[in-house]
Amino acid sequence: MSEAKTYPSDPVELPLLMDVVEPKPVEGCPGCLELANVRDRARAGGDMTTVTDCNVFMRRHPEGHA
């Protein structure tokens, strides 16, 4: 008798997108500048979740610039 299969298929391996260029703050925008500052502090503290969040917020900035 064969052993029961506990998963439907091989696991999916997602790529790490570490080489993607981070968004740069738009000159003169205080919101972008604050997100960039928070991102820098988070990176210095090893908080890569916050770094990623800041990148997403900067890309989806409410002012519409990217």
N, C-alpha and C positions, 0 to 999 in steps of 0.2 A: 504494500500500500504506500502511496506517495505522501509526502509531507504536505500539510495544508499551506496554501499561499496566503500570507497575511497582508499583502499589498497588491494593488492592481497592476502595477508596472514598475519599471526602474524609477528611482527618484529623479526629479528634475533639478539640474544644477543651473542656477542663475548666475550670470556674469557679474563680477564686481566692477563697477564703473568708476574706478578710482582715477582713471586718466581723463575723465570728462572735465572740461574747463569750468571752474566755478564762476558764477555771475559776479560782475564787478559793480560796485555802487555807482549810481548815476551822480555825476558832479552836481552839487548844489541841492541834493535831495536829502533832507534830514532823516527820513524813514530808511532810505538805503544805507546811509552812514551808520545809523544805530544798528541795523541788522548786521552790517559788516563788523562792527565793534563787538557785538554779542558773539558772532561766529568766531572771531579771533580769540576771545576769552574762553569760549567753549573748547576750541582746539587746544589751547594751552593747558586746559584742565583735563584733556582726554575725553571730553564729552562729544563723541562723534554723532550722536543722535541729534543734539542741538545744532551742530554744524550743518547736518543735512537739512534740518528744519529751516534754518536761516537761508540756506540756498534755495529751498522751495519757495519760501516767502518772498525772497528777493526776485525770483523769476516770475512770481505771480503778484507782483507789487500792485496795490490798488490804483496807483497813478497810471499804470499801463505801460511803463517803460521797462525794458529788459536789457 
